[in-house]
């Protein structure tokens, strides 16, 4: 139940952004997205007892770039938000490996246990995935209409992430810590 609540709290603001955009445009959608993201943080704290670091980080980026977008009346700052988030995630994961830190293991600690080799493989793959998503966002917002970008942001990134996650199951199974591996 907690995972479903967390998922809805992270997806809800994005769906609301899409709906408001369709009726009122990018600037109103951005303002509402900022407010709904803050409300989502509050609800997360009240219902789950905590706020995930990823949700907090993403909300800070939404508020920062959304504010710049509204102040300058320039939607490019909203367009680049996914790029910045994905590049930062990739940098944290891949940079961590350089310093012999496996941040993915820290984030998912307690959810499942893997051998360190499995964590390294997943970290590299997720780092590359996030870099790919950043490039994809740049391609879409620079080469397609604003409406196409909003639609892909809402209905493209999440399915790609879910699909990528599913394709990582074999690595997770292979390197899962169990009685035989310990």
Backbone as a printed PyTorch tensor [residue, N CA C, xyz], in Angstrom:
tensor([[[  0.8210,  -1.2030,   0.0000],
         [  0.0000,   0.0000,   0.0000],
         [  0.8640,   1.2660,   0.0000]],

        [[  1.9740,   1.2160,   0.7700],
         [  2.8580,   2.3800,   0.8160],
         [  3.4760,   2.6710,  -0.5450]],

        [[  3.8370,   1.6010,  -1.2830],
         [  4.4340,   1.7980,  -2.6060],
         [  3.4380,   2.4350,  -3.5650]],

        [[  2.1820,   2.0200,  -3.4800],
         [  1.1390,   2.6030,  -4.3260],
         [  0.9330,   4.0740,  -3.9820]],

        [[  0.8870,   4.3830,  -2.6980],
         [  0.7340,   5.7750,  -2.2610],
         [  1.9020,   6.6160,  -2.7540]],

        [[  3.1090,   6.1010,  -2.5910],
         [  4.3050,   6.8200,  -3.0480],
         [  4.2540,   7.0610,  -4.5570]],

        [[  3.8760,   6.0290,  -5.2950],
         [  3.7770,   6.1260,  -6.7480],
         [  2.7610,   7.1970,  -7.1510]],

        [[  1.6060,   7.1910,  -6.5240],
         [  0.5550,   8.1700,  -6.8340],
         [  0.9770,   9.5900,  -6.4580]],

        [[  1.7040,   9.7320,  -5.3600],
         [  2.1650,  11.0610,  -4.9480],
         [  3.2160,  11.6180,  -5.9100]],

        [[  3.9640,  10.7440,  -6.5320],
         [  4.9590,  11.1930,  -7.5060],
         [  4.3490,  11.3840,  -8.8970]],

        [[  3.3650,  10.5530,  -9.2460],
         [  2.7380,  10.6320, -10.5660],
         [  1.6330,  11.6930, -10.6170]],

        [[  0.9320,  11.8870,  -9.5220],
         [ -0.2000,  12.8150,  -9.4720],
         [  0.1120,  14.2100,  -9.9890]],

        [[  1.1720,  14.8510,  -9.4760],
         [  1.4940,  16.1950,  -9.9710],
         [  1.7530,  16.2360, -11.4750]],

        [[  2.3660,  15.1930, -12.0070],
         [  2.6450,  15.1500, -13.4470],
         [  1.3580,  15.0620, -14.2580]],

        [[  0.4180,  14.2440, -13.8130],
         [ -0.8710,  14.1300, -14.5090],
         [ -1.6270,  15.4500, -14.4340]],

        [[ -1.6170,  16.0790, -13.2750],
         [ -2.2830,  17.3800, -13.1150],
         [ -1.6350,  18.4150, -14.0280]],

        [[ -0.2900,  18.3970, -14.1330],
         [  0.4300,  19.2850, -15.0410],
         [ -0.0890,  19.1060, -16.4670]],

        [[ -0.2180,  17.8560, -16.9040],
         [ -0.6810,  17.5590, -18.2560],
         [ -2.0940,  18.0970, -18.4930]],

        [[ -2.9990,  17.8400, -17.5630],
         [ -4.4010,  18.2620, -17.7140],
         [ -4.4910,  19.7950, -17.7450]],

        [[ -3.8230,  20.4500, -16.8180],
         [ -3.8630,  21.9240, -16.7830],
         [ -3.2400,  22.4900, -18.0540]],

        [[ -2.1580,  21.8870, -18.5310],
         [ -1.5320,  22.3510, -19.7670],
         [ -2.5260,  22.3140, -20.9320]],

        [[ -3.2690,  21.2280, -21.0400],
         [ -4.2010,  21.0690, -22.1640],
         [ -5.2770,  22.1630, -22.1830]],

        [[ -5.6540,  22.6480, -20.9960],
         [ -6.7130,  23.6610, -20.9230],
         [ -6.1880,  25.0970, -20.8070]],

        [[ -5.0430,  25.2740, -20.1710],
         [ -4.6050,  26.6380, -19.8410],
         [ -3.1990,  27.0100, -20.3130]],

        [[ -2.4360,  26.0680, -20.8350],
         [ -1.1170,  26.3860, -21.3590],
         [  0.0120,  26.1290, -20.3700]],

        [[  1.2150,  26.3400, -20.8690],
         [  2.4300,  25.9610, -20.1450],
         [  2.6550,  26.7750, -18.8710]],

        [[  2.3410,  28.0590, -18.8800],
         [  2.6440,  28.8810, -17.7020],
         [  1.7150,  28.5680, -16.5350]],

        [[  0.4330,  28.4190, -16.8100],
         [ -0.5040,  28.0510, -15.7430],
         [ -0.1920,  26.6430, -15.2490]],

        [[  0.1030,  25.7440, -16.1670],
         [  0.4390,  24.3680, -15.7860],
         [  1.6880,  24.3390, -14.9130]],

        [[  2.6580,  25.1690, -15.2400],
         [  3.8840,  25.2390, -14.4420],
         [  3.5840,  25.7210, -13.0310]],

        [[  2.7990,  26.7630, -12.9010],
         [  2.4540,  27.2970, -11.5750],
         [  1.6990,  26.2490, -10.7520]],

        [[  0.7450,  25.5900, -11.3670],
         [ -0.0220,  24.5620, -10.6620],
         [  0.8870,  23.3850, -10.2970]],

        [[  1.7640,  22.9990, -11.2060],
         [  2.7020,  21.9030, -10.9700],
         [  3.5700,  22.1890,  -9.7430]],

        [[  4.0180,  23.4230,  -9.6360],
         [  4.8230,  23.8130,  -8.4800],
         [  4.0250,  23.6370,  -7.1860]],

        [[  2.8070,  24.1400,  -7.1680],
         [  1.9710,  24.0390,  -5.9770],
         [  1.6090,  22.6070,  -5.6310]],

        [[  1.2240,  21.8440,  -6.6330],
         [  0.8290,  20.4540,  -6.4040],
         [  2.0340,  19.6210,  -5.9390]],

        [[  3.2180,  19.9440,  -6.4240],
         [  4.4160,  19.2160,  -5.9920],
         [  4.6880,  19.4430,  -4.5080]],

        [[  4.4890,  20.6610,  -4.0510],
         [  4.6460,  20.9670,  -2.6240],
         [  3.5790,  20.2340,  -1.8040]],

        [[  2.3440,  20.2620,  -2.2860],
         [  1.2620,  19.5460,  -1.5940],
         [  1.5710,  18.0520,  -1.5310]],

        [[  2.1350,  17.5050,  -2.6060],
         [  2.5000,  16.0940,  -2.6360],
         [  3.5470,  15.7700,  -1.5720]],

        [[  4.5060,  16.6820,  -1.3750],
         [  5.5080,  16.4830,  -0.3170],
         [  4.8400,  16.4380,   1.0590]],

        [[  3.9220,  17.3440,   1.2830],
         [  3.2250,  17.4110,   2.5790],
         [  2.4130,  16.1350,   2.8050]],

        [[  1.6810,  15.7140,   1.7890],
         [  0.8820,  14.4840,   1.9140],
         [  1.7940,  13.2850,   2.1500]],

        [[  2.9380,  13.2510,   1.4680],
         [  3.8910,  12.1640,   1.6620],
         [  4.3570,  12.1060,   3.1140]],

        [[  4.6710,  13.2490,   3.6600],
         [  5.1220,  13.3010,   5.0600],
         [  4.0180,  12.8390,   6.0040]],

        [[  2.7900,  13.2710,   5.7420],
         [  1.6710,  12.9300,   6.6210],
         [  1.2440,  11.4620,   6.5000]],

        [[  1.2540,  10.9210,   5.2830],
         [  0.7550,   9.5530,   5.0950],
         [  1.8450,   8.4930,   5.2010]],

        [[  3.0400,   8.8060,   4.7370],
         [  4.1250,   7.8260,   4.7440],
         [  5.1080,   8.0440,   5.8890]],

        [[  5.0080,   9.2140,   6.5220],
         [  5.9040,   9.5180,   7.6290],
         [  7.2530,  10.0600,   7.2040]],

        [[  7.4690,  10.1580,   5.8900],
         [  8.7420,  10.6750,   5.3960],
         [  8.5910,  11.1730,   3.9620]],

        [[  9.5980,  11.8990,   3.5430],
         [  9.6650,  12.3930,   2.1680],
         [ 10.9110,  11.7800,   1.5420]],

        [[ 10.7470,  11.1460,   0.3890],
         [ 11.9170,  10.5430,  -0.2570],
         [ 12.8570,  11.6460,  -0.7340]],

        [[ 14.1400,  11.3380,  -0.6880],
         [ 15.1380,  12.3140,  -1.1360],
         [ 14.9450,  12.6570,  -2.6000]],

        [[ 14.5800,  11.6740,  -3.4010],
         [ 14.3700,  11.9180,  -4.8310],
         [ 13.1840,  12.8600,  -5.0490]],

        [[ 12.0990,  12.6450,  -4.3050],
         [ 10.9240,  13.5040,  -4.4450],
         [ 11.2470,  14.9290,  -3.9870]],

        [[ 11.9810,  15.0510,  -2.9040],
         [ 12.3650,  16.3770,  -2.4110],
         [ 13.2610,  17.0840,  -3.4250]],

        [[ 14.2530,  16.3820,  -3.9280],
         [ 15.1720,  16.9530,  -4.9080],
         [ 14.4250,  17.4020,  -6.1570]],

        [[ 13.5490,  16.5370,  -6.6670],
         [ 12.7860,  16.8700,  -7.8670],
         [ 11.8980,  18.0810,  -7.6280]],

        [[ 11.2890,  18.1630,  -6.4630],
         [ 10.4250,  19.3090,  -6.1490],
         [ 11.2320,  20.6030,  -6.0860]],

        [[ 12.4150,  20.5450,  -5.5190],
         [ 13.2790,  21.7410,  -5.4720],
         [ 13.6040,  22.2040,  -6.8970]],

        [[ 13.9070,  21.2630,  -7.7810],
         [ 14.1910,  21.6110,  -9.1830],
         [ 12.9380,  22.1810,  -9.8540]],

        [[ 11.7790,  21.5690,  -9.5850],
         [ 10.5120,  22.0650, -10.1520],
         [ 10.2630,  23.5070,  -9.7110]],

        [[ 10.4250,  23.7720,  -8.4350],
         [ 10.1770,  25.1130,  -7.9000],
         [ 11.1800,  26.1130,  -8.4790]],

        [[ 12.4460,  25.7200,  -8.5180],
         [ 13.4960,  26.6240,  -9.0210],
         [ 13.2840,  26.9610, -10.4910]],

        [[ 13.2000,  25.9190, -11.3290],
         [ 13.0660,  26.1720, -12.7690],
         [ 11.6730,  26.6890, -13.1260]],

        [[ 10.6710,  26.2690, -12.3750],
         [  9.3210,  26.7970, -12.5920],
         [  9.2640,  28.2820, -12.2830]],

        [[  9.9100,  28.6920, -11.2080],
         [  9.9390,  30.1130, -10.8490],
         [ 10.6440,  30.9360, -11.9190]],

        [[ 11.7640,  30.4230, -12.4100],
         [ 12.4900,  31.1240, -13.4790],
         [ 11.6190,  31.2070, -14.7330]],

        [[ 10.9470,  30.1040, -15.0560],
         [ 10.0490,  30.0760, -16.2210],
         [  8.9820,  31.1470, -16.1100]],

        [[  8.3340,  31.2100, -14.9580],
         [  7.2470,  32.1830, -14.7750],
         [  7.7710,  33.6110, -14.7320]],

        [[  8.8900,  33.8280, -14.0790],
         [  9.4510,  35.1800, -13.9720],
         [  9.8810,  35.7010, -15.3410]],

        [[ 10.5540,  34.8780, -16.1060],
         [ 11.0640,  35.3090, -17.4150],
         [ 10.0700,  35.0790, -18.5550]],

        [[  8.9630,  34.3940, -18.2360],
         [  7.9860,  34.0270, -19.2750],
         [  8.6670,  33.2600, -20.4030]],

        [[  9.5330,  32.3180, -20.0070],
         [ 10.3100,  31.5290, -20.9550],
         [ 10.1770,  30.0490, -20.5820]],

        [[  9.4380,  29.2660, -21.3620],
         [  9.1910,  27.8640, -21.0080],
         [ 10.4080,  26.9490, -21.1270]],

        [[ 11.4840,  27.4360, -21.7230],
         [ 12.6580,  26.5700, -21.8860],
         [ 13.1730,  26.0370, -20.5530]],

        [[ 12.9780,  26.7910, -19.4870],
         [ 13.4650,  26.3280, -18.1870],
         [ 12.6670,  25.1320, -17.6770]],

        [[ 11.3970,  25.0660, -18.0320],
         [ 10.5910,  23.8900, -17.6900],
         [ 10.9920,  22.7290, -18.5940]],

        [[ 11.2640,  23.0160, -19.8480],
         [ 11.6570,  21.9670, -20.7850],
         [ 12.9390,  21.2520, -20.3290]],

        [[ 13.8770,  22.0100, -19.7690],
         [ 15.1570,  21.4020, -19.4100],
         [ 15.1530,  20.7480, -18.0240]],

        [[ 14.0640,  20.8730, -17.2820],
         [ 14.0090,  20.2620, -15.9500],
         [ 14.2990,  18.7700, -15.9950]],

        [[ 13.6560,  17.9900, -16.8660],
         [ 13.9960,  16.5600, -16.8960],
         [ 15.4590,  16.3140, -17.2500]],

        [[ 15.9940,  17.1080, -18.1580],
         [ 17.3980,  16.9500, -18.5370],
         [ 18.2960,  17.1410, -17.3230]],

        [[ 18.0520,  18.1910, -16.5690],
         [ 18.8730,  18.4740, -15.3870],
         [ 18.7420,  17.3640, -14.3540]],

        [[ 17.5270,  16.9360, -14.0900],
         [ 17.3090,  15.8720, -13.1000],
         [ 18.0090,  14.5880, -13.5430]],

        [[ 17.8190,  14.1980, -14.7920],
         [ 18.4500,  12.9630, -15.2780],
         [ 19.9690,  13.0660, -15.2720]],

        [[ 20.5110,  14.2060, -15.6630],
         [ 21.9700,  14.3710, -15.6450],
         [ 22.5240,  14.3350, -14.2270]],

        [[ 21.8160,  14.9260, -13.2900],
         [ 22.2710,  14.8870, -11.9040],
         [ 22.2160,  13.4650, -11.3450]],

        [[ 21.1420,  12.7370, -11.6320],
         [ 21.0560,  11.3480, -11.1750],
         [ 22.1940,  10.5210, -11.7770]],

        [[ 22.4320,  10.6830, -13.0760],
         [ 23.5150,   9.9440, -13.7350],
         [ 24.8610,  10.3080, -13.1220]],

        [[ 25.0710,  11.5900, -12.8830],
         [ 26.3360,  12.0480, -12.2930],
         [ 26.5490,  11.4840, -10.8970]],

        [[ 25.4970,  11.4740, -10.1080],
         [ 25.6000,  10.9380,  -8.7460],
         [ 25.9290,   9.4460,  -8.7910]],

        [[ 25.2130,   8.7070,  -9.6250],
         [ 25.4430,   7.2600,  -9.6920],
         [ 26.8210,   6.9250, -10.2570]],

        [[ 27.1390,   7.4840, -11.4130],
         [ 28.4080,   7.1530, -12.0590],
         [ 29.5930,   7.7890, -11.3370]],

        [[ 29.4050,   8.9990, -10.8370],
         [ 30.4540,   9.6420, -10.0450],
         [ 30.7170,   8.8830,  -8.7590]],

        [[ 29.6690,   8.3720,  -8.1620],
         [ 29.8260,   7.5670,  -6.9530],
         [ 30.6980,   6.3540,  -7.2070]],

        [[ 30.5050,   5.7050,  -8.3360],
         [ 31.3310,   4.5450,  -8.6720],
         [ 32.8020,   4.9280,  -8.7720]],

        [[ 33.0600,   6.0830,  -9.3400],
         [ 34.4350,   6.5650,  -9.4530],
         [ 35.0810,   6.6730,  -8.0690]],

        [[ 34.3000,   7.0900,  -7.0810],
         [ 34.7930,   7.2280,  -5.7120],
         [ 34.5100,   5.9800,  -4.8680]],

        [[ 34.1940,   4.8750,  -5.5520],
         [ 33.9440,   3.5860,  -4.8990],
         [ 32.7400,   3.6140,  -3.9520]],

        [[ 31.7380,   4.4170,  -4.3090],
         [ 30.4800,   4.4790,  -3.5640],
         [ 29.3800,   3.9440,  -4.4710]],

        [[ 28.5210,   3.1050,  -3.9090],
         [ 27.4080,   2.5630,  -4.6820],
         [ 26.1260,   3.1710,  -4.1130]],

        [[ 25.7790,   4.3570,  -4.6240],
         [ 24.6330,   5.0870,  -4.0880],
         [ 23.3040,   4.3850,  -4.3370]],

        [[ 23.2200,   3.6190,  -5.4010],
         [ 21.9860,   2.8740,  -5.6840],
         [ 21.6980,   1.8930,  -4.5460]],

        [[ 22.7540,   1.2860,  -4.0280],
         [ 22.6130,   0.3600,  -2.8970],
         [ 22.0670,   1.0960,  -1.6770]],

        [[ 22.5430,   2.2980,  -1.4500],
         [ 22.0800,   3.1030,  -0.3210],
         [ 20.6030,   3.4480,  -0.4630]],

        [[ 20.1930,   3.8250,  -1.6710],
         [ 18.8060,   4.2220,  -1.9210],
         [ 17.8510,   3.0480,  -1.7130]],

        [[ 18.2550,   1.8630,  -2.1770],
         [ 17.3550,   0.7060,  -2.1170],
         [ 17.6480,  -0.2440,  -0.9620]],

        [[ 18.5080,   0.1910,  -0.0630],
         [ 18.8280,  -0.6380,   1.0910],
         [ 17.5570,  -0.9840,   1.8510]],

        [[ 17.4060,  -2.2380,   2.1420],
         [ 16.2080,  -2.6880,   2.8440],
         [ 15.1290,  -3.1760,   1.9060]],

        [[ 15.0770,  -2.6500,   0.6900],
         [ 14.0690,  -3.0950,  -0.2740],
         [ 14.4510,  -4.4690,  -0.8250]],

        [[ 15.7280,  -4.6380,  -1.1390],
         [ 16.2600,  -5.9300,  -1.5730],
         [ 17.7660,  -5.9010,  -1.3960]],

        [[ 18.3480,  -7.0870,  -1.3370],
         [ 19.7910,  -7.1910,  -1.1380],
         [ 20.4330,  -7.8520,  -2.3460]],

        [[ 21.5110,  -7.2310,  -2.8050],
         [ 22.2800,  -7.7810,  -3.9160],
         [ 23.7520,  -7.8400,  -3.5240]],

        [[ 24.4790,  -8.6930,  -4.2110],
         [ 25.9260,  -8.6980,  -4.0740],
         [ 26.4430,  -7.3730,  -4.6500]],

        [[ 27.5930,  -6.9220,  -4.1940],
         [ 28.1270,  -5.6420,  -4.6660],
         [ 28.3010,  -5.6010,  -6.1790]],

        [[ 28.6870,  -6.7200,  -6.7870],
         [ 28.8260,  -6.7540,  -8.2520],
         [ 27.4900,  -6.4440,  -8.9330]],

        [[ 26.4010,  -6.9710,  -8.4060],
         [ 25.0760,  -6.6780,  -8.9460],
         [ 24.7390,  -5.2050,  -8.8080]],

        [[ 25.0560,  -4.6330,  -7.6490],
         [ 24.8150,  -3.1950,  -7.4540],
         [ 25.6290,  -2.3650,  -8.4350]],

        [[ 26.8820,  -2.7540,  -8.6790],
         [ 27.7160,  -2.0070,  -9.6320],
         [ 27.1320,  -2.0790, -11.0440]],

        [[ 26.7200,  -3.2660, -11.4440],
         [ 26.1300,  -3.4280, -12.7820],
         [ 24.8710,  -2.5690, -12.9050]],

        [[ 23.9930,  -2.6520, -11.9140],
         [ 22.7670,  -1.8440, -11.9520],
         [ 23.0800,  -0.3530, -11.9390]],

        [[ 24.0740,   0.0350, -11.1610],
         [ 24.4400,   1.4500, -11.1000],
         [ 24.9090,   1.9540, -12.4540]],

        [[ 25.7460,   1.1870, -13.1180],
         [ 26.2190,   1.5790, -14.4520],
         [ 25.0400,   1.6570, -15.4200]],

        [[ 24.1930,   0.6610, -15.3850],
         [ 23.0370,   0.6440, -16.3000],
         [ 22.1000,   1.8070, -16.0320]],

        [[ 21.8040,   2.0740, -14.7490],
         [ 20.9170,   3.2020, -14.4360],
         [ 21.5830,   4.5260, -14.8070]],

        [[ 22.8710,   4.6320, -14.5980],
         [ 23.5760,   5.8540, -14.9950],
         [ 23.4580,   6.1000, -16.4910]],

        [[ 23.6730,   5.0510, -17.2720],
         [ 23.5470,   5.1600, -18.7340],
         [ 22.0990,   5.4390, -19.1230]],

        [[ 21.1660,   4.7970, -18.4460],
         [ 19.7460,   5.0490, -18.7170],
         [ 19.4070,   6.5170, -18.4840]],

        [[ 19.8460,   7.0740, -17.3550],
         [ 19.5570,   8.4780, -17.0680],
         [ 20.2200,   9.4090, -18.0900]],

        [[ 21.4170,   9.0940, -18.5190],
         [ 22.0540,   9.9000, -19.5740],
         [ 21.2370,   9.8400, -20.8610]],

        [[ 20.7700,   8.6580, -21.2020],
         [ 19.9500,   8.4700, -22.4030],
         [ 18.6530,   9.2750, -22.3030]],

        [[ 18.0250,   9.2360, -21.1330],
         [ 16.7800,   9.9850, -20.9390],
         [ 17.0190,  11.4890, -21.0520]],

        [[ 18.1600,  11.9650, -20.5460],
         [ 18.4860,  13.3930, -20.6620],
         [ 18.6220,  13.7870, -22.1330]],

        [[ 19.3250,  12.9630, -22.8950],
         [ 19.4920,  13.2290, -24.3300],
         [ 18.1350,  13.1730, -25.0330]],

        [[ 17.3280,  12.1910, -24.7020],
         [ 16.0000,  12.0580, -25.3070],
         [ 15.1440,  13.2940, -25.0250]],

        [[ 15.1720,  13.7800, -23.7870],
         [ 14.4150,  14.9900, -23.4650],
         [ 14.8830,  16.1700, -24.3170]],

        [[ 16.1900,  16.3080, -24.4500],
         [ 16.7280,  17.4110, -25.2570],
         [ 16.2810,  17.2910, -26.7140]],

        [[ 16.3160,  16.1010, -27.2570],
         [ 15.8910,  15.8880, -28.6470],
         [ 14.4240,  16.2610, -28.8180]],

        [[ 13.6010,  15.8210, -27.8860],
         [ 12.1610,  16.0530, -28.0250],
         [ 11.8020,  17.5200, -27.8790]],

        [[ 12.2980,  18.1960, -26.8470],
         [ 11.8640,  19.5840, -26.6860],
         [ 12.4430,  20.4900, -27.7550]],

        [[ 13.5780,  20.1220, -28.3130],
         [ 14.2010,  20.9720, -29.3320],
         [ 13.6550,  20.7240, -30.7420]],

        [[ 13.0520,  19.5580, -30.9680],
         [ 12.6590,  19.1960, -32.3280],
         [ 11.1680,  18.9610, -32.5370]],

        [[ 10.4030,  18.9960, -31.4630],
         [  8.9690,  18.7500, -31.5720],
         [  8.2070,  19.9040, -30.9340]],

        [[  6.9110,  19.8890, -31.1010],
         [  6.0920,  20.9680, -30.5410],
         [  6.0470,  20.8750, -29.0180]],

        [[  5.6610,  21.9800, -28.4090],
         [  5.5090,  22.0060, -26.9580],
         [  4.4980,  20.9480, -26.5050]],

        [[  3.4150,  20.8320, -27.2370],
         [  2.3960,  19.8400, -26.9050],
         [  2.9540,  18.4230, -26.9770]],

        [[  3.7610,  18.1420, -27.9960],
         [  4.3940,  16.8260, -28.1140],
         [  5.3160,  16.5730, -26.9200]],

        [[  6.0810,  17.5990, -26.5400],
         [  6.9890,  17.4540, -25.4020],
         [  6.2080,  17.1770, -24.1160]],

        [[  5.1470,  17.9280, -23.8660],
         [  4.3430,  17.7210, -22.6540],
         [  3.7560,  16.3130, -22.6480]],

        [[  3.2490,  15.8620, -23.7790],
         [  2.6780,  14.5200, -23.8620],
         [  3.7420,  13.4640, -23.5850]],

        [[  4.9190,  13.6330, -24.1890],
         [  5.9800,  12.6470, -23.9670],
         [  6.4840,  12.6980, -22.5350]],

        [[  6.6040,  13.8840, -21.9800],
         [  7.0380,  14.0330, -20.5850],
         [  6.0750,  13.2980, -19.6660]],

        [[  4.7950,  13.3910, -19.9550],
         [  3.7780,  12.7820, -19.1030],
         [  3.6290,  11.2890, -19.3570]],

        [[  3.5900,  10.8800, -20.6160],
         [  3.2520,   9.4950, -20.9460],
         [  4.3820,   8.7030, -21.5940]],

        [[  5.5440,   9.2920, -21.7490],
         [  6.6730,   8.5820, -22.3610],
         [  7.7460,   8.1990, -21.3730]],

        [[  8.1580,   9.1440, -20.5470],
         [  9.2480,   8.8770, -19.6180],
         [  8.9110,   7.7720, -18.6180]],

        [[  7.7090,   7.7940, -18.0600],
         [  7.3390,   6.7840, -17.0670],
         [  7.3040,   5.3760, -17.6630]],

        [[  6.6280,   5.1520, -18.7990],
         [  6.6580,   3.7980, -19.3670],
         [  8.0730,   3.3280, -19.7250]],

        [[  8.9100,   4.2380, -20.2270],
         [ 10.2920,   3.8530, -20.5340],
         [ 11.0310,   3.4450, -19.2610]],

        [[ 10.7960,   4.1670, -18.1820],
         [ 11.4390,   3.8540, -16.9100],
         [ 10.9500,   2.5110, -16.3690]],

        [[  9.6580,   2.2760, -16.4620],
         [  9.1050,   0.9930, -16.0000],
         [  9.6650,  -0.1480, -16.8460]],

        [[  9.6870,   0.0220, -18.1520],
         [ 10.2270,  -1.0020, -19.0420],
         [ 11.6950,  -1.2770, -18.7260]],

        [[ 12.4690,  -0.2160, -18.5440],
         [ 13.8850,  -0.3900, -18.2060],
         [ 14.0300,  -1.1340, -16.8830]],

        [[ 13.2300,  -0.7740, -15.9010],
         [ 13.2820,  -1.4270, -14.5970],
         [ 13.0070,  -2.9220, -14.7340]],

        [[ 12.0030,  -3.2630, -15.5020],
         [ 11.6510,  -4.6760, -15.7090],
         [ 12.8070,  -5.4380, -16.3600]],

        [[ 13.4840,  -4.7980, -17.2960],
         [ 14.5860,  -5.4790, -17.9890],
         [ 15.7930,  -5.7120, -17.0740]],

        [[ 15.7940,  -5.0970, -15.9060],
         [ 16.9040,  -5.2910, -14.9680],
         [ 16.6810,  -6.4750, -14.0320]],

        [[ 15.5120,  -7.1050, -14.1080],
         [ 15.1850,  -8.2410, -13.2300],
         [ 16.2060,  -9.3790, -13.3120]],

        [[ 16.6920,  -9.7480, -14.4910],
         [ 17.6810, -10.8400, -14.5220],
         [ 18.9510, -10.5440, -13.7180]],

        [[ 19.4200,  -9.3180, -13.7720],
         [ 20.6030,  -8.9460, -12.9840],
         [ 20.2810,  -9.0470, -11.5000]],

        [[ 19.1090,  -8.5630, -11.1320],
         [ 18.7140,  -8.6040,  -9.7300],
         [ 18.5890, -10.0530,  -9.2490]],

        [[ 18.0520, -10.9200, -10.0850],
         [ 17.9250, -12.3330,  -9.7040],
         [ 19.3010, -12.9970,  -9.6090]],

        [[ 20.1590, -12.7250, -10.5660],
         [ 21.4860, -13.3500, -10.6030],
         [ 22.3220, -12.9790,  -9.3820]],

        [[ 22.2410, -11.7210,  -8.9420],
         [ 23.1020, -11.2390,  -7.8620],
         [ 22.3790, -11.0820,  -6.5270]],

        [[ 21.1760, -11.6150,  -6.4450],
         [ 20.4260, -11.5310,  -5.1960],
         [ 21.1660, -12.2810,  -4.0900]],

        [[ 21.2260, -11.6620,  -2.9290],
         [ 21.8520, -12.2970,  -1.7780],
         [ 20.8520, -13.2760,  -1.1850]],

        [[ 21.2920, -14.5180,  -1.0790],
         [ 20.4570, -15.5330,  -0.4270],
         [ 21.3890, -16.4600,   0.3370]],

        [[ 20.8560, -17.4840,   0.9290],
         [ 21.6580, -18.3900,   1.7500],
         [ 22.8040, -19.0290,   0.9740]],

        [[ 22.5880, -19.2900,  -0.3220],
         [ 23.6250, -19.9240,  -1.1340],
         [ 24.7810, -18.9780,  -1.4350]],

        [[ 24.4830, -17.6400,  -1.4970],
         [ 25.5190, -16.6610,  -1.8610],
         [ 26.2930, -16.1470,  -0.6480]],

        [[ 25.8150, -16.4370,   0.5400],
         [ 26.4890, -15.8840,   1.7170],
         [ 27.4450, -16.8740,   2.3240]]])
